[in-house]
Each structure stands twice: as C-alpha cells, then as structure tokens.
Amino acid sequence: MTSTHATHPTSPIASQVRSLDDLRGPAGRLEALLNTGRENAPYAALVCHPHPSGGGTMHNKVVYHAMKAFSSFGLSVLRFNFRGVGLSQGEHDHGHGEQEDVRAALDWLDAEFHRPILFAGFSFGAQVGLRVCCGDARVAGLIALGLPVHAAGRNYTYGFLPQCSAPKLFISGDHDEFAPRDLLTAVFQRAPGPKRLVWIAGADHFFQGTNESPGAKLIRMQAEMRLWLRATFALVGTASQPDLRI
C-alpha cells in the first residue's frame, strides 16, 4: 500500500526536542517530549515505551531508535511517560488507564498537527497502543516492536486485531523470550493486510544480541522500520539524515 502523501527531500532541517507541559490525561499531566519535524510533513508520529516495572520510560533505547526512524523522514515525533512514570502524574494501572494516556497523546497530536498519525510501541507500549490505535481513523499505520505474546505465564491473543485494517509492521527478535515464533506468527496471521512480520536474527526482546550473535541489533530494527515506512507511505529521508543501509 502506498499513500498519496508522498514527500520529497528538502534542505537539511535541525530537529529540536521540546518538553511539553500541556499533555494531560485523565490521571493528570503526562511528561512528554516532542522531536520536531518539517512543517509540511504528511504525518506525525507517536512512540510508546515498555513496562515501567522493568524500568521502561520514554528514554528507552528501543523507543529512542524508533523515534529516530520516524524523525529521519522529517516527521514530528511524540514520546511520553505513562502515568506514574518519571514526572507523569497518577499511578500505574496495569495497562487499563494507560490506554487513556495513549488516547490523550493521539488527541494532542491531532490538535497540534491536524495530519494522520503513525504509531510505534515497544513491548508493553505496543500491547497497550495497538488496543487504542487499531480502529482509530486518525492512525494511518502501526508498528509493533517486540510485541509480547507470552509473559508471566499467560498468552496474549489480541482478539481485536482481525478488525485492524491499517497497515501493520511487526518486528521481533528471533530470540525474544516473550514472543515464541509459533505464537507470534499465529497472532500475525489473524491480522488482516496490509501487514509484514520481520524477525531480527540474533536479537532478544530488547533487540540486544545473544551469545551466538553478540552486539545490539537496534540499527537493524531501525532500518527495517525505515524500509517499511518508505515502501508503505512513500516517505523520503531528509537530506540531513540519509537512509540507513543494512
């Protein structure tokens, strides 16, 4: 699928990082950062972080690399801390109230930019974000990084995915302990197209290396994101940030 919102290379831009003080959800203010993009960018982007119990914040390495993938196309990218994380008000709500946090972030992006939104989430952020973004007409595409399908003794089946018609990209490490290949493949197969599933060789849940394949795989993950964004939405990298090569 190719969007009609094609972009073209422009003169180099300097993306700036803004701290936001006006992103608020039902639990109160949400600590957030906006990496600014081109004024004429056809999309804005949202990236959600992994589980707070494991130290997940908007500064997580996977979240940062996902942000940089979007930013390389001149898109403005919003990251925020879920309720109870960092300086965000409220308390952790085990994925329930956090869905309202995602809706608040979508509302902010929609009000600020008035353009379609691309979503990416890592682990818990993917699980929560997909539940909100699937079916939201403002969201043009979804990326699930390290989507958990088996954790804490239970399977996650994502029963809403068969109704999720937006283009979807799933990226997981082939040694992801929370995404056994057969279970994630089954979840993927139940989702309608357009869709793509990518296994990063030698990567664990955090896109770090394994004993057999040492070294972080974050650049490979980022490159797969960018390849898909180019192919699906006809995005073109800014002159100041040339396309990554695998």
N, C-alpha and C positions, 0 to 999 in steps of 0.2 A: 504494500500500500504506500502510495506517495502522496503527500499533502500538496495542496495548491499553494501553500505558504512557503515557497522556495526563498532562500536567502542567497545573497551574493557576497563575496569577500569585500571588505571595506578597509579603510585605513586602520592602522593599529589603534586599539582602544585600551585604556587603562581601567580595568575593573577595580572598583573600590569596594571596601567592606563597610557596611553601615550597621550599627547597632540600632535595633528598633525598640521603641518604647510604647508603641500603640498596638501591638498584637496581644489581644486578650481573648481568653476562652471562658467557659463557664466557671472554672476554678480560679480565674484571675489572670494577671499578666503572665505572658509566656516570654521567657528570654529568647531572643532571636537575632540572627544575623542575615543581612541581605548582601550578596555579592552582585553588584550592579552590572548591567549589560548594555547593549545598544538600545537606543531609543526606538529604533524601527524593528527590533527583534520580533519575530512572529509568534513566539511562545514565551511564557515564563515557566520556571521550574521549582519544584518542591522536593526536598530530600528529608527523610525521617530516620531517626537514629535507633540503634539496637536497645536491648533491655537494660533499664537502669540498674538492676540487681547485679549485672556483670560490668558495671562501670560505663554503660552506654550513655553518650552525650552527643550533641551536635558536632563535637570536635573529634569524634571517632575517625580513624584513618580511612575506613571504607566510605563513610559519609563524605569525608573531605575529597576523596578521589572521585566520587560520583558528582559532587558539586563541580569539580574542575572539568569533568567531561562535559557537563551542560555549559559551563562558562566558556569553554573553548569555542562554542558556536555563537558567543555574544549574547547569551540568554541571561536574564536576571534570575538568581537562584536564592530561594529562601530556605534557611535551616533554622530549626528552633529546638529548644529543650522541652520535652513533655512535662506535664505538671509534676511538681515535686523534684525536678532535676535541676541542678545548678541554681540559678536565681528565679526559676519559674515558680509561681505560687501554686498552692494546692498540694495534694498528696497523690502518690502512685495509686492507680485504680485498676491494676491488673488487666489493662487493655480495653476496659469499658469506657471510662471517662476520656482516655487518650484518643478515642475516636472523635470525640467532640473537639479535642485540640487540633486534630487534622482538619476538621471542618472549619475551624476558626482560621487556620493557615490558608486554606483554599479561599475563604471569604476575603481575607486580606489581600491575597494576590489578585483576585478577581477585581476588587475595588481599586487597587493600585494601578493595574496594568490593562485591564479590560481585553485580555487576549487568552487563547487556550493555554492550558497548563499541562506540563509533562511531570509525571510523578516518579520518584525512585525511593525505595525504602530498603533498609538493610535489616534482616533478621526480624526482630520484634517490630521494627518500623515498617517492614514490608507486610507483615501479618496484619497489623492494625491499619496501615494505609490502604491496602488493597480493599479492605472491607468498606472503607469510606469512598474511595475514588472510583471503584467499579460502579458504573451506573450513573455517576455524576457527569452531566453533559459538558461541564467545564473542562474535564480532564480528557486530553486527546490521546495520551499514551501512558503506559505503565511499565515500570522496571522493578522486578523483584530480585534483590540481591541476597543470596543466602537464605531463601525462604525456608523457615523451619516446617518440617512435616512430621517430625517425631522428636519430642522433647519431654522431659520429666515424666516418662512412662506413658505418654498419650500420643495419639496420632491426630494431626490436623488435616482435615479433608477439604476445607474451603468450598463448601457446598454452594456458595454464591457465584463461583467462577463460571459455570455454564451460561450465566446471563451477562457476562462481562465481555462486551463486543469490541472494546477499544483495542488497538494493537498492544501486544504484551511481549516483554522480553524477560526471560528467567535466566539468571546466571548463578551457578553454584560451583563450588569446588568438588572435584570428584572424590575427595576425602572428607567431605563435610559430614561431621558426626550427627548433625540434626537434619540431614536430607539424604537418607538412603536412596540410592538411584531408583529402585523399583517404586518406592512411594512417591517421590517427586515426579517421576515420569507419569505415574497414574494421575496425579493432580493436573499435570500439564495436559495430558490427553483429554481430560474432561473440559478444558477451557476451549472456547471457540477461537477461530482465527480472526485476524492475523496474529501469529504467535511464533516465538522462537525460544528454544531451550539450548543453552550453552553450558557445557561442563569445562571448567578450567582445570587442566591436568596438573596434578601435584599440589593442589590447593586444599586447605581445610576450610572450616566455616568462616574464618576471618580473612580468607584469601592470603594466608601465610603458607609457607612451604611445608613439606613433610621431610622425614628423614631420607627418603629416596629422592626427593626433589627439593632441596633446600632453597631458601630465598623467597621473599614475598612475591605474590602473583597479582598485586594490586594494579600494576601497569597493564597487565594483560586484561584484567577485568575492565579497566577503564577504556582500553582500546576496543573491546567488544561492545561496550556501550556506544562509543562513538561511531563504530561501523554501522550499528543498527539505527542510530539516530539519523545518520546520513541517508541510509537506504530507505527508511520508512517515512521520514519527514523532509527529505531534500535539504537538510541543513548543510551549510558550508562553514568551515572553520574560519575564524578571524585571521587576518594577516599576521597578527602578533603572536598567534598560538597555532602553529602549523599542526596538521594532523599527525597523530601518533602512528607509528608503524610497529607491527608486531615483530 
